[in-house]
Structure formats: structure tokens, C-alpha cells
Amino acid sequence: MINRRLVLAARPGDEIKKSDFLLEEVVLPPIKEGEFLLKVLFLSVAPVMKFYMLDGAGIENPLQIGDLMRGRGVGEVIESKHPDFQVGDIVQGKCGWQEYVICDGSPYYMMYKVQQRGVPYSTALGVLGMTGFTSYFGLYEVGELKKGDQVLVSAAAGGVGSNLGHLARIKGAEAIGLASTDEKCKLLIEKLGYKGAINYTTEDISARIDHFFPDGINVYFDNVGGEMLDIALSKLKTYSRVVCCGRISEYKNRNKPQYQLKNWHKIGATRSKMQGFFIYDFEPQFHLAEREMAQWIKEGKLIYQEDVLDGLEKMPIALNRLFTKKNVGKQVVKILD
Ligand SMILES: NC(=O)c1ccc[n+]([C@@H]2O[C@H](COP(=O)([O-])OP(=O)(O)OC[C@H]3O[C@@H](n4cnc5c(N)ncnc54)[C@H](OP(=O)(O)O)[C@@H]3O)[C@@H](O)[C@H]2O)c1
């Protein structure tokens, strides 16, 4: 059996290119006792992957040139000599950018069985996977969301952000989203549960925040860092929470100096909290979030958004779309039927 896989061929520049990867075809060996074979159905892309390509994200070992590109996927077990994984099981975990995975089920792979929920398997990488868990725990645990809170979200139409309008609404709060195009802003309001939206490329951000938050922001869910974070800090209400989820505006060129915040003092002045988090810290509670969000999807309270490309060769393009602001919702790639 032939496995097609993408290995790192070059460190990326500003743009992630197809030529940063090499498509290899390798013969799969037979599985051994204690292993299972997974056919990959979907792979996920995430901004952190650019760090894997550079020299590691500080949370994983750096990738070397020639290494299989790292990433999560969802697949079907098609052969098994492992007691806990049966043929037909749908499983998500660290698959790497390849069509088949031979896995021994060890903790490194972080393989979880996917419950059959009547939704596409791709959701195991999006709203019912790490992306959705990041939205859920980021907003509810780190952001300590309360009824009546007024929430501002950056990259609101991205993977994590696209769940936050409904998650806020479900708890009796309201969210305003920041996005780069009018189409994304429209989607935020018409489909994704946001009360309002700000096109940060064409509108006066400060004036629009004042319009939507006359009393100030209770929760700022930050996916982008940089100047947007600085503006949001200047608009905080007392006892507000700033959720430092990600800093994609600073991921593009590692050699440029990081943005220096000017409005730090607002944290003290408003007696607010600012906290980062790493989603895997919440791993013991993932199953609770998954069950609850699946129920909300079934009840029509949580509507998710996916952006699906087709074929392993599209993985570099899919990853680059995050940095060129092309993705709408969670970016995934369909790999095999
Ligand atoms: N803390 C954790 O454990 C954890 C876990 C998962 C993800 N994260 C972080 O959460 C954030 C969202 O992740 P995601 O996977 O859902 O990605 P995503 O939001 O889908 O990322 C892509 C979006 O980011 C926005 N963007 C790209 N470049 C930008 C720039 N220079 N300035 C401002 N916005 C820019 C674009 O939206 P617009 O077109 O609207 O600008 C783009 O569509 C990322 O920062 C990621 O690193 C953290």
C-alpha cells in the first residue's frame, strides 16, 4: 500500500509556499501487534504550524528538513492489532500531513475516538475538536463569561472566532466581531450569532468600538495581538477580562520586532485580568465540552462554519490562507473518502 505524505523541504518566508514541502510516496509496512492503521479523512491547519516549520513553537520539538509535517487529523481505522481501536472506529489525533497513519496508540499521538453525532467528521477538527474547545474554554473558563457581558472578538470569522458569537449568546452575553471584509462581517451577523461586526480594514475601529460598547468591553477575546489588542485595552470596562488566545498578526515575520503595547496601564486602571492559556491544559474536560457543544448544534443554538479544500496537495495553500485572510471559518482539507 502506498502512503503519500508531505515532508518539510524548506523553512518558510513571509508566505507559505508549495515548494516548502516535498510530496513523498512511501510503501506502508504491515502493521505490528499493538498497532492500527488509520485512513485519513480530513486534516486541519492552524496558525501555530508556521512555528513548527520555522523552528518549533516552544511547545513541540522543532521540525527538521525532511521531517513529516506535523498536524491533527481525523481518520477511520481500516486495520487493527490494537485492543482499544477497532476497524470502523473514527479517531482524531496527531496524524501528520499524510494519507495513512500507522499508530501504536501511545500518548504522543493524542488519539481520541470520535462520537457519531450526525455531523460531518471534519467537525472533529473544528467546532467539536481543538478549535471548538479553544473557543469554549477560552470564553467560559479564561474569559469567565457572565450573563449580560459585552464581548469583543478579533479574527471573529476564523476557526476559533466563528464559534464565539453563538457561545456568547447561549450564556446570555453579546459579541461584536472584528473581520477584514464586508462579506465576513455579514456572515458574522447573519449566521454566526454576532450582534454586530466591525470591518477593521475600512472602518474607524476606535469609533465603532465606542458605538457598540458605550460602557466599555467586558471581555476581549484576542486572536490577533498587536495594535488591535492595544486598541481593545484602551476600551476596557472595570473588572474586564482579556483572553490572550493567539497573536496571528505577529506570526508573519519572526524577524520583525514585536508590537510594543502602549495601553498596558489600562489593566491596572480598570482592575482587569489578562490571561493566556494553552488548550491542552483543559484536556480532562474535553469530553464535557464536546458533549455540550454537540447538543447545542443539534438544537440549532450553535451554528458552525467550515472552509474545506480537497486533496493532500492543497495543505500548503490551506495553511497560507490563514495568513492571507482568505479562510472563512475553520480551515480543513479533505484527504481521502
Ligand atoms: N491558546 C491556544 O491553545 C490556542 C489554540 C488554538 C488556536 N489558538 C490561536 O487562536 C487564533 C485563532 O486560531 P484559528 O486556528 O481559529 O485561526 P484563524 O482565526 O482561522 O486564523 C486566520 C484568520 O486570522 C486573521 N488574520 C490573519 N492575519 C492577520 C493579521 N496580520 N492581522 C489580523 N488578523 C489576521 C484573518 O481573519 P480576518 O480576515 O478577519 O482578519 C484570518 O482569516 C490564532 O492566533 C491561534 O494561534 C490558540
The ligand as a Gaussian input file, in Angstrom:
#p B3LYP/6-31G(d) Opt

LIG

0 1
 N       -4.218000      29.214000      23.109000
 C       -4.404000      28.064000      22.467000
 O       -4.274000      26.972000      22.998000
 C       -4.823000      28.158000      21.015000
 C       -5.392000      27.044000      20.364000
 C       -5.809000      27.192000      19.020000
 C       -5.617000      28.403000      18.362000
 N       -5.005000      29.441000      19.043000
 C       -4.835000      30.751000      18.390000
 O       -6.128000      31.263000      18.138000
 C       -6.106000      32.112000      16.997000
 C       -7.182000      31.631000      16.013000
 O       -6.809000      30.344000      15.528000
 P       -7.561000      29.678000      14.298000
 O       -6.950000      28.367000      14.083000
 O       -9.010000      29.785000      14.501000
 O       -7.115000      30.615000      13.096000
 P       -7.997000      31.635000      12.247000
 O       -8.685000      32.601000      13.163000
 O       -8.842000      30.883000      11.303000
 O       -6.816000      32.422000      11.536000
 C       -6.944000      33.050000      10.342000
 C       -7.609000      34.418000      10.448000
 O       -6.798000      35.334000      11.221000
 C       -6.960000      36.647000      10.718000
 N       -5.631000      37.230000      10.427000
 C       -4.659000      36.691000       9.658000
 N       -3.591000      37.515000       9.595000
 C       -3.911000      38.604000      10.355000
 C       -3.232000      39.797000      10.691000
 N       -1.997000      40.038000      10.228000
 N       -3.868000      40.711000      11.478000
 C       -5.108000      40.483000      11.937000
 N       -5.807000      39.348000      11.659000
 C       -5.207000      38.422000      10.879000
 C       -7.787000      36.544000       9.440000
 O       -9.122000      36.939000       9.746000
 P       -9.645000      38.373000       9.170000
 O       -9.763000      38.192000       7.695000
 O      -10.946000      38.629000       9.811000
 O       -8.597000      39.372000       9.563000
 C       -7.728000      35.070000       9.103000
 O       -8.852000      34.624000       8.383000
 C       -4.688000      32.033000      16.431000
 O       -3.944000      33.146000      16.855000
 C       -4.143000      30.747000      17.036000
 O       -2.757000      30.751000      17.135000
 C       -4.628000      29.334000      20.332000

